[in-house]
Amino acid sequence: MKRQTIAVAGTGYVGLSLAVLLAQNNRVIAVDINAEKVEMINRRVSPIQNEYYGRD
């Protein structure tokens, strides 16, 4: 199976989850208008906050 390049728009709960799953076998480019989220993801820190546990 050929490795694909996939773009994901938005890094909320759905977009980030999809990007992580798709990145297991593909090259994924995720984009978001929130620069802080993008920086966190580039540092490999999850921008998703869970009200019970804080940052995931």
C-alpha positions in Angstrom: 0.0 0.0 0.0 1.4 3.4 -1.0 2.0 5.9 1.7 -0.3 9.0 1.2 0.0 12.6 2.3 -3.2 13.7 4.0 -4.2 17.2 5.2 -6.4 17.6 8.3 -8.1 21.0 8.9 -8.6 21.7 12.6 -6.9 20.2 15.6 -9.9 19.9 18.0 -11.1 16.6 19.4 -12.0 15.1 16.0 -9.3 16.6 13.8 -6.4 15.8 16.2 -7.7 12.3 16.8 -8.0 11.6 13.0 -4.5 13.1 12.4 -2.9 10.8 15.0 -4.6 7.7 13.7 -3.9 8.5 10.0 -0.2 9.3 10.9 0.4 5.7 11.9 0.6 4.8 8.2 0.7 8.1 6.3 2.3 11.5 6.2 -0.2 14.0 7.9 -0.2 17.7 7.8 -2.6 19.3 10.3 -3.5 22.9 10.1 -5.3 25.2 12.6 -5.9 28.9 12.9 -4.8 28.8 16.6 -1.1 29.4 16.6 -0.7 28.3 20.2 -2.3 24.9 19.4 0.1 24.5 16.5 3.1 25.2 18.6 2.0 22.8 21.3 1.5 20.0 18.7 4.9 20.7 17.2 6.4 20.3 20.7 4.4 17.0 21.0 2.2 18.3 23.7 -1.6 17.7 23.5 -3.7 20.9 23.2 -6.8 18.9 24.3 -8.0 19.7 27.8 -10.0 17.3 29.8 -12.1 18.8 32.6 -11.4 15.9 34.9 -7.7 15.4 34.3 -6.3 18.6 32.8 -4.3 18.3 29.6 -4.3 14.8 28.1 
